[in-house]
Amino acid sequence: MTGVSTGPATGPLFSHRDRAVIAAASLSMLLVQMDWFALNLMLPVIAKEFRTPTTDLQWLVSGYMLSLGALMIVGGRLADVRGRRTVIVWGLTGFALLSVVCAAARNVPWLVAGRVVQGATAALVFPVAVAVVTAYFQDRRQARAVGTVLAFSAVGTALGPFVGGAFAEHVSWRAVFLLNVPVCATAVLLILRFVTDTRDEHASHRMDLPGAVTLAGGLTAVMLAVDQGSRWGWASPATLLVLIGAVLLLVAFVLIESRTAEPLLDLSLLHNRPFVTITLAGSVSNIVYCLVAVLCALYLQQARGLSPLDAGLVFLALSVGAGSASYFSGHLAQRWRPAALMAAGLLLSGAALLVLTWSGPLALYTAVFAVVGVGLGLGWALTNAATQSYVAPGRLAAASGLVLTSLVLLGAVAVSVAATVLEALSGSAQAAASDADAIAWVLRAAAVLAVAGAALLVPLLRAGGGHDT
């Protein structure tokens, strides 16, 4: 197929065209991750400008996650049907336009609405970027290429607080949104110039609309209950009704998918034991990453008194560690089993996270922070690379959407639960953000979870020798 790389017989590992494709996908992933994490440090500045409590801006974060998490499988399948290049260009263009809308916001409802719609456009980018690279590289370089893309995603995650902190102190929160525009434009130009459209050649151009509606509705209800559970009360009628609605919608989705000729989600993936095991272990890694990103940002600013910019500088250590591990994960996966590397990364991150909670001097804290990033970077990158090898070529983007939905949804659940636990340990919501001891205990629980994630992979490792892929 034209535009699909099977590798040069001699010469450099990647050609100029290959590097351009990787760069386009990398920029797309970095954009979505950096934007979300940058906004976290901007909330106090936005609240001050609009003269509203910071807690009233919760939906700038959770509304974005709701629409992104609920629509990623839909966006992935749409890309498989309509064309991966076409859909990611739609998504990047929409993301840039909504960034301008958010930057021009004159009140909180305007800004929240813009963020929710922007999350929907991100759902056309996030799951498709990996699938574009996977479809393009049809040889052993695939894992290396995907690892490079996911390295930039990890960099975006940890670079976000630095960018947000720098802009919060020296520029403007509106400029963070405007920064997205040239990044989107560059990625779109590279995609249009170097990427040939690929799709599921056996699928019609019809979308499974009933499946899309029930899935999006069910996932939205789950995330809404998790996001608002601490405010409404976990056992309150409102929370329970939303959860019941979520279960009914997701059951309806499964019934629809089992009967339609061209389902939105290939349910056989849920019977694919290696796929499910790696996805769960990767989700654990991402849960720990989300907890580290959120809680360490609170700890450094509220408990240790660092400025947003200084806290962002410390976060660069996490970025370097995670980005380096993600970049080299593809090379390592050619020598060792991806599941074994993921297990090692989870164990490393768990041990380093325990050390982090007892690290007093900032220099030591920063060094250990980098080691935490290395372990979590391996887990994040290899989840996507390993699961894609178990999927038929026609379902690459949809499968990526399923994996990323699991990562985002469970990460959101974990952050919400951790916030509730943190408040309980501190005795009040006001004291939670600056309670160093409470934050440390939640992070220690995350370390134990990382070890449990490694244990999930043990049956897969015992199943046989050689590569998972």
C-alpha positions in Angstrom: 0.0 0.0 0.0 1.3 3.5 -0.8 2.5 5.4 2.2 3.0 2.2 4.3 6.6 1.7 5.3 8.1 -1.8 5.4 11.6 -0.5 6.1 14.7 0.2 4.1 16.9 -2.6 3.1 20.0 -0.6 4.2 20.7 2.8 5.6 19.2 4.6 8.6 16.5 3.0 10.7 14.0 5.7 9.7 13.8 7.6 6.4 12.9 11.3 6.2 9.3 10.4 5.5 9.2 7.9 8.4 10.5 10.6 10.8 7.9 13.1 9.5 5.1 10.6 10.2 6.4 9.9 13.7 6.8 13.6 14.4 3.2 14.3 13.3 1.8 11.6 15.7 4.2 12.7 18.5 3.1 16.3 18.3 -0.6 15.2 18.4 -0.1 13.1 21.5 2.1 15.7 23.3 -0.5 18.4 22.5 -3.4 16.6 24.2 -1.4 15.6 27.2 0.3 18.9 27.8 -2.9 20.9 27.4 -4.7 19.0 30.1 -1.9 19.0 32.7 -0.9 22.6 32.0 -4.5 23.8 32.9 -4.2 22.2 36.4 -1.8 24.9 37.5 -3.7 27.6 35.8 -7.0 27.2 37.7 -6.1 29.6 40.6 -5.2 32.3 38.0 -8.4 31.8 36.0 -10.4 31.9 39.3 -8.9 35.2 40.2 -9.6 36.8 36.9 -13.3 35.7 36.9 -13.6 36.3 40.6 -14.9 32.8 41.4 -13.7 30.1 43.8 -11.2 27.7 42.3 -13.5 24.8 43.3 -16.1 26.2 40.9 -13.7 25.6 38.0 -13.6 21.8 38.5 -15.5 21.2 35.3 -12.7 22.8 33.3 -10.8 19.6 34.1 -13.5 17.0 34.6 -15.7 18.1 31.7 -12.8 17.8 29.3 -12.0 14.3 30.7 -15.7 13.3 30.5 -16.0 14.0 26.8 -12.5 12.7 26.0 -13.0 9.4 27.9 -16.5 8.8 26.7 -15.8 9.3 23.0 -12.3 7.8 22.4 -13.7 4.4 21.3 -16.1 6.2 19.0 -13.3 8.3 17.7 -11.1 5.3 17.1 -13.8 3.4 15.2 -14.7 6.4 13.2 -11.0 6.6 12.1 -11.0 2.9 11.1 -14.1 3.5 9.0 -13.6 7.0 7.6 -9.8 7.0 7.4 -7.2 7.6 10.1 -5.6 10.5 8.4 -8.9 12.2 7.7 -10.2 11.9 11.3 -7.0 13.0 13.0 -6.9 16.1 10.8 -10.6 16.8 11.8 -9.6 16.4 15.4 -6.5 18.6 15.3 -8.4 21.3 13.3 -11.2 21.3 15.8 -8.8 21.3 18.8 -7.1 24.4 17.4 -10.4 26.2 16.8 -11.7 25.4 20.3 -8.4 26.6 21.8 -9.1 30.0 20.3 -12.7 29.9 21.6 -11.4 29.1 25.1 -8.7 31.8 24.9 -11.4 34.3 24.1 -13.8 33.3 27.0 -15.4 36.1 28.8 -17.0 34.1 31.6 -16.8 30.6 33.3 -19.8 29.0 31.4 -18.2 30.0 28.1 -14.8 28.5 29.1 -16.3 25.3 30.5 -18.4 24.7 27.3 -15.4 25.3 25.2 -13.4 22.7 27.2 -16.1 20.1 27.0 -16.3 20.4 23.2 -12.5 20.5 23.0 -12.4 17.2 24.8 -14.6 15.7 22.1 -12.1 16.9 19.4 -9.3 15.4 21.4 -11.1 12.0 21.2 -10.5 12.2 17.4 -6.7 12.7 18.0 -5.6 10.7 21.0 -6.5 7.1 20.0 -5.8 7.7 16.3 -2.3 9.0 16.6 -0.9 5.6 17.6 -3.0 3.8 15.0 -1.6 6.0 12.3 1.9 5.0 13.2 1.0 1.3 13.7 -0.6 1.2 10.3 2.3 3.0 8.6 5.1 0.8 10.0 4.6 -2.9 9.0 7.9 -4.3 10.3 9.9 -4.7 13.5 10.4 -0.9 13.6 6.8 -0.5 14.7 7.5 -0.9 18.4 10.3 1.6 18.2 8.1 4.1 16.3 5.2 3.7 18.7 7.6 4.1 21.7 8.8 7.4 20.3 5.3 8.7 19.9 4.4 7.7 23.4 7.6 9.2 24.8 6.3 12.6 23.6 3.0 11.8 25.2 4.7 11.2 28.5 6.8 14.3 28.0 3.6 16.3 27.5 2.2 14.9 30.7 5.1 16.0 32.8 5.9 19.2 30.8 2.3 20.4 31.2 2.8 21.6 34.9 6.0 23.4 33.9 4.2 25.2 31.0 1.2 26.0 33.1 3.4 27.2 35.9 5.5 29.4 33.7 2.5 30.9 31.9 0.7 31.4 35.2 3.5 33.5 36.6 4.8 35.4 33.6 2.3 35.4 30.7 -1.4 34.6 30.7 -3.6 31.6 31.1 -5.2 32.5 27.7 -1.8 32.1 26.0 -1.7 28.4 27.1 -4.7 27.8 24.8 -3.2 29.9 22.0 0.0 27.8 22.2 -2.0 24.9 20.9 -2.7 26.5 17.5 0.8 26.4 16.0 1.3 22.9 17.3 -1.9 21.7 15.7 -1.1 23.5 12.4 2.4 21.9 12.3 1.0 18.4 12.9 -1.8 18.9 10.3 0.7 20.0 7.7 3.0 17.0 8.3 0.0 14.6 8.2 -1.3 16.0 5.0 2.1 15.9 3.4 3.5 12.5 4.5 0.6 10.3 5.7 -1.5 8.3 3.3 -5.0 7.5 4.6 -5.6 4.0 5.9 -8.8 2.4 7.1 -10.6 -0.9 7.7 -11.0 -2.0 4.0 -13.6 -4.5 4.9 -15.9 -2.1 6.7 -18.8 -0.1 5.1 -19.0 3.6 5.7 -21.8 3.2 8.2 -21.1 3.9 11.9 -22.7 1.9 14.6 -24.8 4.8 15.9 -26.8 3.0 18.6 -23.6 1.5 19.9 -21.9 4.9 19.9 -24.8 6.6 21.8 -25.1 3.9 24.5 -21.3 3.6 25.0 -20.8 7.4 25.2 -23.8 7.7 27.5 -22.7 4.9 29.8 -19.1 6.1 30.1 -20.2 9.6 30.7 -22.5 8.5 33.5 -19.6 6.5 35.1 -17.2 9.4 34.9 -19.9 11.8 36.1 -20.7 9.6 39.2 -17.0 9.3 40.0 -16.3 13.0 39.5 -19.3 14.2 41.6 -19.5 11.3 44.1 -17.5 13.1 46.8 -19.7 16.2 46.4 -23.1 14.4 46.2 -22.1 11.7 48.6 -21.0 8.2 47.5 -24.2 6.6 48.8 -26.5 9.4 47.9 -29.5 8.8 45.6 -28.0 11.0 42.9 -24.8 9.0 42.7 -26.5 5.7 42.8 -29.0 6.6 40.1 -26.3 7.8 37.8 -24.3 4.6 38.4 -27.4 2.5 37.8 -28.0 4.4 34.5 -24.4 3.8 33.6 -24.8 0.0 34.1 -28.0 -0.1 32.1 -26.5 1.8 29.2 -23.3 -0.3 29.1 -25.4 -3.5 29.2 -27.4 -2.2 26.3 -24.2 -1.4 24.5 -22.9 -5.0 24.9 -26.3 -6.4 23.7 -26.2 -4.1 20.6 -22.6 -5.0 19.8 -23.3 -8.7 20.0 -26.0 -8.4 17.4 -24.8 -5.9 14.9 -22.9 -6.9 11.7 -20.2 -4.1 12.1 -19.9 -3.4 15.8 -18.2 -0.3 17.2 -16.1 -2.5 19.5 -14.9 -6.0 18.7 -16.1 -7.8 21.8 -13.7 -10.6 21.1 -11.0 -8.3 22.4 -12.5 -8.8 25.8 -11.9 -12.5 25.5 -8.3 -11.9 24.3 -6.4 -12.8 27.5 -3.1 -11.2 26.7 -4.8 -8.0 25.4 -6.9 -7.7 28.6 -4.0 -8.5 31.0 -1.7 -5.9 29.4 -4.5 -3.3 29.3 -5.2 -3.8 33.0 -1.6 -3.6 34.0 -1.0 -0.6 31.8 -4.1 1.0 33.4 -2.6 0.5 36.8 0.6 2.2 35.6 -1.4 5.1 34.4 -3.4 5.3 37.6 -0.1 5.7 39.5 1.1 8.3 37.0 -2.1 10.3 37.4 -1.9 10.1 41.2 1.8 11.2 41.1 1.1 14.1 38.8 -1.8 15.5 40.8 -0.6 14.8 44.3 3.0 15.8 43.8 1.9 19.1 42.2 -0.2 19.8 45.4 2.7 18.7 47.6 5.4 20.8 46.0 3.2 24.0 45.9 1.0 23.7 48.9 3.1 21.7 51.4 6.6 22.8 50.4 5.7 26.3 49.2 7.3 26.2 45.8 6.0 28.6 43.1 4.2 27.2 40.1 7.3 27.7 38.0 9.6 26.0 40.5 7.2 23.1 40.9 7.1 22.8 37.1 10.9 22.6 37.0 10.9 19.7 39.4 8.3 18.0 37.2 10.8 18.1 34.3 12.6 15.3 36.1 9.5 13.1 35.9 9.2 14.2 32.2 12.8 13.2 31.4 12.5 9.9 33.1 9.2 8.9 31.5 10.1 10.3 28.1 13.4 8.4 28.0 11.8 5.2 29.1 9.1 5.5 26.5 11.5 6.3 23.8 13.7 3.3 24.4 10.8 0.9 25.1 10.5 -0.1 21.5 14.2 -1.0 21.3 14.0 -2.9 24.6 10.9 -4.8 23.4 12.9 -6.2 20.6 15.1 -8.0 23.1 12.8 -8.8 26.0 9.2 -9.6 26.5 7.0 -6.4 26.7 5.1 -7.9 29.6 8.4 -8.5 31.5 9.5 -5.0 30.9 6.1 -3.6 32.1 6.4 -5.7 35.2 9.9 -4.4 35.9 8.8 -0.8 35.3 5.9 -1.2 37.7 8.1 -2.7 40.4 10.7 0.1 39.8 8.1 2.8 40.0 6.6 1.3 43.2 9.9 1.1 45.0 11.0 4.6 43.9 7.6 6.1 44.9 8.1 4.7 48.4 11.5 6.3 48.6 10.1 9.6 47.2 7.7 9.8 50.2 10.6 9.9 52.6 12.9 12.2 50.5 13.4 15.4 52.3 16.1 17.4 50.4 14.7 18.8 47.1 17.7 17.6 45.1 17.1 14.0 46.3 13.4 14.3 45.7 14.0 15.5 42.1 16.4 12.6 41.4 14.0 10.0 42.8 11.2 11.7 40.8 13.1 10.9 37.6 13.3 7.2 38.6 9.6 7.1 39.2 9.1 8.5 35.7 11.3 5.8 34.2 9.2 3.0 35.7 5.9 4.6 34.8 7.1 5.5 31.3 7.8 1.8 30.5 4.4 0.8 31.6 2.6 3.5 29.6 4.5 3.0 26.3 4.5 -0.8 26.3 0.8 -1.0 27.0 0.0 0.6 23.7 2.7 -1.1 21.7 2.0 -4.6 23.1 -1.8 -4.5 22.8 -1.6 -3.3 19.2 0.2 -6.5 18.2 -2.8 -8.6 19.3 -5.3 -6.6 17.1 -6.3 -7.2 13.4 -5.1 -4.4 11.1 -8.7 -3.2 10.4 -9.3 -2.5 14.1 -6.1 -0.7 15.2 -7.7 2.7 16.1 -10.7 1.2 17.8 -8.5 -1.1 19.9 -6.3 1.9 20.7 -9.4 3.8 21.7 -10.4 0.9 24.1 -7.0 0.9 25.7 -6.8 4.7 26.1 -10.4 4.7 27.4 -9.4 2.2 30.1 -6.4 4.3 31.0 -8.3 7.6 31.1 -11.4 6.3 32.9 -9.6 4.4 35.6 -7.1 7.3 36.0 -10.1 9.6 36.6 -11.7 7.2 39.0 -8.4 6.9 41.0 -7.8 10.7 41.2 -11.4 11.2 42.5 -11.1 8.4 45.1 -7.6 9.7 46.1 -9.0 13.2 46.7 -11.8 11.7 48.9 -9.2 9.7 50.9 -6.9 12.7 51.2 -9.7 14.8 52.6 -10.6 12.1 55.1 -7.0 11.7 56.3 -6.6 15.5 56.6 -9.9 16.0 58.3 -11.1 18.8 55.9 -11.0 19.7 52.3 -9.3 23.0 53.1 -6.3 21.3 54.8 -5.9 18.4 52.3 -3.8 20.1 49.7 -1.2 21.2 52.2 -1.1 18.0 54.4 2.2 16.5 53.5 1.7 13.4 55.7 -1.7 12.6 54.1 -0.3 13.0 50.6 2.6 10.7 51.5 0.3 8.0 52.7 -1.8 8.1 49.5 1.3 7.9 47.4 2.5 4.9 49.4 -0.8 3.2 48.6 -0.1 4.0 45.0 3.3 2.3 45.3 1.6 -0.8 46.6 -0.8 -0.6 43.7 2.1 -0.5 41.3 3.5 -3.7 42.7 0.0 -5.3 42.4 0.0 -4.3 38.7 3.3 -6.1 38.2 1.7 -9.2 39.9 -1.1 -9.1 37.2 1.4 -9.9 34.6 2.9 -12.9 36.3 0.4 -15.5 34.7 1.2 -14.0 31.2 5.0 -14.3 31.9 4.5 -17.9 32.9 2.5 -18.7 29.8 5.6 -19.2 27.6 8.9 -17.9 26.5 9.7 -15.4 23.7 8.1 -12.1 22.9 4.4 -11.4 23.6 4.3 -9.9 20.2 
